[in-house]
Amino acid sequence: MAGPDASPAPKPHPAPATNHGGGLLMPYNGVLPTLGADAYVAPNAVVIGDVVVGDRASIWFNCLIRGDGNYIRIGAETNLQDGTIIHISTRNGPTIIGERVTVGHGAIIHACTIEDDSMIGIGAIVLDKAVVERGAVVAAGAVVPPGKVVKAREMWSGVPAQFTRPTKDSEIKFIARNAAHYIELAGTYLHPERQKRR
């Protein structure tokens, strides 16, 4: 996946979703966020400006995704859990989040790159120009400083975050299972008839 300084190939914006869960999609500078097929935005989540959300991604309650001075790209089948904040930097670059990424509750993702199949723990913070490579895990409450690179299949923890150990095969499998779980869960919000009756 390209870093934040790379010039991304232009992608056509998909048509705005009509059944996305009811979250607020707000234009900025004439650019309206766009959502892929079966993407879910919870009713009190807010998505602003130049934001493209991939197919079957989910943005949960109280999230704020603000692409108002640069762009944000969120890959297919990624889940952004409740209370997550994603922003950009006009000076330091966009925010790019890959596919099948789990971002835990209350995380802050700012002007950085999160590659495919990685996980950001509850309450973690990833700052400007940092890169979290594929299959890496940022532990709950960790703060990844500006410009740091969390290498593929490493776990980092602490404040400031530092290498802790390689990720385990069980953790990589958990990331995949969690992505699949959130796709299914979002589907029950988009299609309430799928919800189990007790």
N, C-alpha and C positions, 0 to 999 in steps of 0.2 A: 504494500500500500504506500502511496506517495506521501511524503512529509508535507507539512503545512506550507513550505515555500515553493513546492512544485506547482506548475501551472496545470490545473486539472483540465482534462478534455471537456469541452462544453457538452453538457447533457441536456436534452430537451426536458423541460419541466413537465411531469405528467399532469393530466387534468385534475383539478381540485376534487378531492373526495367529497361525496355527498353524505355517505353513511360512515362517519368516522368515530362516533361515540359522543359527539356534542361539545368537545373542547373548543376554545376560542382560537380561531385562525385569523391573525391580524396582519394586514399589509403594512409594510414600511417602505418608503420611497417607491411606492407603486408595485412592490413585489409581494405576492401572497404566498405563504407556505404551501407546499404541495405534498400530497401523501400518495404512497403506493397502494396497490390493491390490498384490502383487508387490514390496512394500518388502523390502529386504535389510538384515539386521543381522549382521555377521560374528561368528563364534563367540566371540571374546574381546572384543567390544565390549560396553559396558554402557550401558543406557538406564534412567533412574530418574525416577519420579514423573509429573508432569503434562506429558507430552511427546506430541504428535501428529505423526506422520510421514506425509507424503503418498504417494500412489500412485507406485510405481516409483522411490522415493527409495532411496539406498543409504548405509549407515553402515559404514565399513570397519574393518579390524583395529586394535585398541587405541584406538578412539574411546571417549570418555566424554561422555555427554549427561545432564546432571544438572538436572532440573526439580523441585527440592526446596523452594523457597521462593517460587517464582513459576512461570510456565509457559513452555514452549518449543514453538514451532510451526515445523515444517520442511516446506517446500512440495514438491509433486509433482516428481519427476524431478531432485531435487537430489542431489548426491553430496558426502559428507563423507569425505575421504580419511584414510588411516591416521594415527592418533595425534592427531586433532583433539579438542579439548576445547571443549564448549559448556556454559556455565553462565548463571545469572540473577543478579539482585540483588533481595533482598527489598525493599529501599528504592528502588532506581533502576529497577526494572522487569523485564519478561520479555525473552526473546530470540526474535525473529521472523526467520525465514529464508524467503525467497520460493521461487519455482519455478525449476527449471533453473539453480540456483546451483552453482558449483564452489567447494568449500573445499579448498585444498591441504593436503598432509601437514603435520601438526604445528601447524596454526593454532590460535589461541585466540580464541573468539568469546564475549563476555561482556556480557549485558544490553543488547543493541543490536539494530538492525534492518538486515537485508541484503535488499535488494529483488530482484525477479526478474531473471534473465539477467545476473547479475553474477559476478565471480570474485574470490576471496580467495587470494592466492598462498601458496606454501609458507612455513610458519613465521611468517606475519603474525599480528598481534594487533589486534582491534577491540574497543574498550572501551566502558564504560557510556554509554548514550544516544547513541552515535554512530549515524549513518545512512549506509549505502552505497546510493546510488540505482541505479535500473535501468541495466544496461549499463556500470556502473563497474568498474574493476579496482583492487584494492589489491595492490601489487607484493609479491613474496616478501620476507619479513623486515621489512616496514613495520609501524609501530605507529600506529594511528589513535587519537588521544587522546579522552578522554571528551567527548561533546557535539559533536564535529566532524561535518560533513556532506560526504561525498564525492559531488559532484554527478553526475547522470546522464551517462554516457559520458565520464567523466574517469578518468585514471590518477593515483593517488597513490603516492608511494614515500618511503622514508626514515624516520628516527627523530628527532623525531616526523614522521609522514607529512605531506607537502605535495603540492599539485597539481604534476604533472610535465608532462602534456600531455593532449590529448583522446585517447580510445581510437580505434584504427583500425578500419575496417570489417573488416579481416582478423581482428582480435581478437574482435569481436562474433561473427563466423562461427565462430571457434575455440570460444568458449564454448558455442554451440549444438551443434557437433560433439562436444565433450567430454561434454556432458550425454547425448547419444545414445549415445556409446561406453560410458559407465558404466551406462546402462540395459541395454545388451546384455551387458556384462561381468557385471553382477549376476545377470542371467538365467542365465548359465552356472554360477554358484554355487548358485542356487536349484534349477536343473535340470541336474545334472551330465551327463546324457545329451547335452546340447548342447555339451559341451566337445569340442574337436577332438582326435582321437587321432593321435599322431605315429607 
